[in-house]
């Protein structure tokens, strides 16, 4: 719907009036450590906030048996017994517009050594217009902006004139099962909007991702006779060298891809975690490496897996020890296809363009981005025919030290999201 300048100004003014409260809320949210399998307190915080606002709150425990048959499922390693999803639903007094999913994930990646941060990783410290902390950018600021965008519409004297599901999920950083659980639960809408940090660029496309564990076993002996054993750690690096060559080959193919052909090196192999050996003076008998490999949108994941397995098997065949002791490949975590935003995203993108211009000026145009990572938007667009896209604030150092989000961009994001919600859903006066 067309939004009058009067209503737009009232909503923007409401954002400004509540912005100090929004920053304080975000700071408290960032200060709750919500690393994998420890998200409960952060989900409590969000569930309480939704309940206090009068939304119909659904808070449930995830069960793998409900999800493992669904497309996009990724296997879990670790204690999943306390995993929860939380959805707060707004039901309008009168439905006039289109329904909406607003989704944010509150799980965050590990911080690394705390002494390598300028401030404690979960401090939420504010300095020179930026808030610092793990998850401040990716993506608690986006989740909070969406919540306070809804608040601003209400404070301006209106409500969305369509059903809105505000979804707080986990596992975005590792499997996506939090998002998948909301779809298994039956939550649907005409569009899904995920305010991941993007510096106000629409995420037009995203790659797929495969996680796997490379498990190498050696022969332990005393280091004094090291030549009589087999060093599992050193053998692992020989296999990783072969996988790096596969990465080069896949990126050469990507240069001819219709979507990613103009993106330099879109597919990245990462050996992200390694453990092995037991003693400095013993030749190590074991080494496990958790790896991540990108795949192009449209790629067959089973074919990609088979190619990775063949690469590892070939490297082992030519190895003096691994030829008779081939490594094991364990597929875990992300088993995610890539996603390209289709034409069915209109009119949502056009309406987002209007909302963006209402904040930044009529001559401004939203940019687009082709990601070399992935988001939860793939579930909606690939498997449930729900157009889905991301747009978010300006953040830096996500997944790194001194992660931070620019607070003025959070303010502007809140205004953009509120303008989009009001236009997409329509508004009722309350």
PESUL-V337986 format. One record per helix or strand. SS is the DSSP state (a for helix, b for strand). FROM is the first residue (numbers start at 1). LEN is the number of residues. If there is no record, write none. Layout:
SS|FROM|LEN + SS|FROM|LEN
//
This chain:
a|5|13 + a|19|12 + b|35|1 + a|40|13 + b|56|6 + a|64|4 + b|84|7 + b|100|6 + b|108|1 + a|114|3 + b|126|2 + b|130|3 + a|136|20 + b|158|3 + b|164|6 + a|177|8 + b|192|3 + b|201|6 + b|208|10 + b|219|1 + b|222|1 + a|223|6 + b|230|1 + a|232|23 + b|269|8 + b|282|1 + b|286|10 + a|301|17 + b|328|9 + b|339|2 + a|343|3 + a|348|13 + b|367|5 + a|377|7 + b|388|3 + b|395|2 + b|404|3 + a|407|19 + b|427|3
//
